[in-house]
Each structure stands twice: as structure tokens, then as C-alpha cells.
Amino acid sequence: MPNSLNTRVLIHMMKHGKITSKEAFKLYGNTRLSSSIFELRSQGYPIETTMVEGYNRYNQPTKYAVYSLPKNWKSRFNRANGNSR
């Protein structure tokens, strides 16, 4: 799984704190970020969704999702999986 889109998305969130569909497409060619997020959540990662208002290419108001990992996600994830780290 090291080269999978899901892994790239997870690593991006670890390094940068968040990711959007636009970033996922531009950086990784991921056209289905919500699918990657669904799969990562099913593996136990506590990914949060924040809806943000912005403008599309026609300068019309729109909303889009920003996915992120909470600041204390590592300790929460390790506790949930029985690890002490």
C-alpha cells in the first residue's frame, strides 16, 4: 500500500494538516478523494470534515470539503488500536 492514493492522501494530511479535492487532484491525480477518505476512516483514521465557502471558476459561491486529522490523532489512534505510543 505504500504507493497507493490512500497512502499519499494520509501522508499529505500528516505533513500539511489538511487536504482538499483540488489539491488531491493536482498533486496526486486523485479524482475521488472522498473515496480515499472513506477507506482511511474505515481503517480507523479519525479524519474530520470541514465545509468551507469559496468561489468556483465562474466566481459563483460554492462549498467544498477540507479533510484533516485532529492534532491529537496519533494518541487517539494508538489508544483505540491498543498501542501505548
C-alpha positions in Angstrom: 0.0 0.0 0.0 3.0 2.5 0.2 2.3 3.9 -3.3 -1.5 3.9 -3.1 -3.5 7.1 -3.4 -4.9 6.5 0.1 -1.4 6.4 1.5 -0.4 9.6 -0.4 -3.5 11.3 1.0 -2.7 10.2 4.5 0.9 11.3 4.3 -0.2 14.7 2.9 -2.5 15.2 5.8 0.2 14.2 8.3 2.7 16.7 6.7 0.3 19.6 5.8 -2.6 19.1 8.2 -5.3 19.1 5.6 -6.2 18.3 2.0 -8.9 19.4 -0.5 -10.2 17.7 -3.6 -8.4 20.3 -5.7 -5.0 19.5 -4.0 -5.5 15.8 -4.3 -6.2 16.1 -8.0 -3.3 18.5 -8.7 -0.7 16.7 -6.6 -1.7 13.1 -6.9 -4.1 12.7 -9.7 -6.8 11.5 -7.2 -10.2 12.3 -8.7 -12.1 10.5 -5.9 -10.7 12.0 -2.7 -14.0 11.2 -0.8 -13.5 7.5 -1.6 -9.9 7.7 -0.2 -11.2 9.4 2.9 -13.9 6.8 3.3 -11.4 4.0 3.1 -9.0 5.7 5.5 -11.8 6.2 8.0 -12.7 2.5 7.7 -9.1 1.7 8.7 -9.6 3.8 11.9 -8.1 7.1 11.0 -10.1 9.9 12.7 -10.4 12.2 9.7 -12.5 15.3 10.2 -14.5 17.2 7.5 -15.0 20.9 7.5 -17.2 22.6 4.9 -15.7 25.8 3.6 -17.3 28.5 1.4 -15.4 29.7 -1.6 -15.9 30.6 -5.3 -15.8 28.4 -8.3 -14.1 29.2 -11.7 -17.1 31.2 -12.7 -16.8 33.3 -9.5 -20.0 31.8 -8.1 -20.3 30.9 -4.4 -19.8 27.3 -3.6 -18.9 25.0 -0.7 -16.2 22.3 -0.6 -14.8 19.9 1.9 -11.5 20.2 3.7 -10.3 17.0 5.3 -7.9 16.9 8.2 -6.5 14.9 11.1 -7.1 16.2 14.6 -4.0 17.5 16.4 -4.0 14.6 18.9 -5.0 12.0 16.3 -1.9 9.8 16.9 -2.6 9.3 20.6 -6.3 8.7 20.0 -5.5 6.2 17.1 -2.9 4.3 19.2 -5.2 4.0 22.2 -8.1 2.8 20.0 -5.8 0.2 18.5 -4.3 -1.0 21.8 -0.9 0.6 21.3 0.8 2.6 24.1 2.7 5.0 21.8 
